[in-house]
Amino acid sequence: MIKSITIENKSMVSLHGLKPGKQAVIEVDADGTPLEQHWRRRMKDSISDGCIAVVDPWQEQAIELGIQSADAGKLTDLASIKDKFTATHEIETKKASKKEAE
């Protein structure tokens, strides 16, 4: 199964057709690496220049399960993407446990 992430253009120019301030969903592998070479390059660039940011997709799930998160709803930095994938797994595990208890 191919995963996807939502990114936001934080630069002042269009990037690969994505206008400034707009969001797009891109496909990534299991490690969170974009499948398209262009987005891989932009992700690498964003570490130093902040041209794109990954939108936090876990906010809704965290709110649904009552999990408090200091950065819920904010844009995450690229260094924390793997931590977010771990958090998603924990949320899905709690959802499954909650359903089993019902």
Contacts in CASP RR format, 6 or more apart in sequence:
PFRMAT RR
TARGET T0000
AUTHOR 0000-0000-0000
METHOD contacts of the structure
MODEL  1
MIKSITIENKSMVSLHGLKPGKQAVIEVDADGTPLEQHWRRRMKDSISDG
CIAVVDPWQEQAIELGIQSADAGKLTDLASIKDKFTATHEIETKKASKKE
AE
2 27 0 8 1.000
2 28 0 8 1.000
2 29 0 8 1.000
2 35 0 8 1.000
3 27 0 8 1.000
3 28 0 8 1.000
3 29 0 8 1.000
3 30 0 8 1.000
3 32 0 8 1.000
4 25 0 8 1.000
4 26 0 8 1.000
4 27 0 8 1.000
4 28 0 8 1.000
5 25 0 8 1.000
5 26 0 8 1.000
5 28 0 8 1.000
5 32 0 8 1.000
5 54 0 8 1.000
5 55 0 8 1.000
5 57 0 8 1.000
5 81 0 8 1.000
6 23 0 8 1.000
6 24 0 8 1.000
6 25 0 8 1.000
6 26 0 8 1.000
6 54 0 8 1.000
6 55 0 8 1.000
6 57 0 8 1.000
7 18 0 8 1.000
7 23 0 8 1.000
7 24 0 8 1.000
7 25 0 8 1.000
7 26 0 8 1.000
7 39 0 8 1.000
7 52 0 8 1.000
7 53 0 8 1.000
7 54 0 8 1.000
7 55 0 8 1.000
8 21 0 8 1.000
8 22 0 8 1.000
8 23 0 8 1.000
8 52 0 8 1.000
8 53 0 8 1.000
8 54 0 8 1.000
8 55 0 8 1.000
8 75 0 8 1.000
9 15 0 8 1.000
9 18 0 8 1.000
9 19 0 8 1.000
9 20 0 8 1.000
9 21 0 8 1.000
9 22 0 8 1.000
9 23 0 8 1.000
9 24 0 8 1.000
9 51 0 8 1.000
9 52 0 8 1.000
10 20 0 8 1.000
10 21 0 8 1.000
10 46 0 8 1.000
10 50 0 8 1.000
10 51 0 8 1.000
10 52 0 8 1.000
10 53 0 8 1.000
10 75 0 8 1.000
11 20 0 8 1.000
11 49 0 8 1.000
11 50 0 8 1.000
11 51 0 8 1.000
11 52 0 8 1.000
12 20 0 8 1.000
13 20 0 8 1.000
14 20 0 8 1.000
15 42 0 8 1.000
15 51 0 8 1.000
15 52 0 8 1.000
16 38 0 8 1.000
16 39 0 8 1.000
16 42 0 8 1.000
18 24 0 8 1.000
23 55 0 8 1.000
26 34 0 8 1.000
26 35 0 8 1.000
26 36 0 8 1.000
26 39 0 8 1.000
27 34 0 8 1.000
27 35 0 8 1.000
27 36 0 8 1.000
28 34 0 8 1.000
28 35 0 8 1.000
29 35 0 8 1.000
31 82 0 8 1.000
32 81 0 8 1.000
32 82 0 8 1.000
32 85 0 8 1.000
33 40 0 8 1.000
33 43 0 8 1.000
34 40 0 8 1.000
34 43 0 8 1.000
42 51 0 8 1.000
42 52 0 8 1.000
43 52 0 8 1.000
43 78 0 8 1.000
45 51 0 8 1.000
46 52 0 8 1.000
46 53 0 8 1.000
46 78 0 8 1.000
47 78 0 8 1.000
47 79 0 8 1.000
53 75 0 8 1.000
53 76 0 8 1.000
53 77 0 8 1.000
53 78 0 8 1.000
54 75 0 8 1.000
54 76 0 8 1.000
54 78 0 8 1.000
54 81 0 8 1.000
54 84 0 8 1.000
55 75 0 8 1.000
55 76 0 8 1.000
56 71 0 8 1.000
56 72 0 8 1.000
56 73 0 8 1.000
56 74 0 8 1.000
56 75 0 8 1.000
56 76 0 8 1.000
56 84 0 8 1.000
57 84 0 8 1.000
57 88 0 8 1.000
58 69 0 8 1.000
58 72 0 8 1.000
58 84 0 8 1.000
58 87 0 8 1.000
58 88 0 8 1.000
58 91 0 8 1.000
59 69 0 8 1.000
59 72 0 8 1.000
59 73 0 8 1.000
61 67 0 8 1.000
61 88 0 8 1.000
61 91 0 8 1.000
61 95 0 8 1.000
62 68 0 8 1.000
62 69 0 8 1.000
62 72 0 8 1.000
62 87 0 8 1.000
62 91 0 8 1.000
63 72 0 8 1.000
65 91 0 8 1.000
65 94 0 8 1.000
65 95 0 8 1.000
65 98 0 8 1.000
67 91 0 8 1.000
67 94 0 8 1.000
76 84 0 8 1.000
END
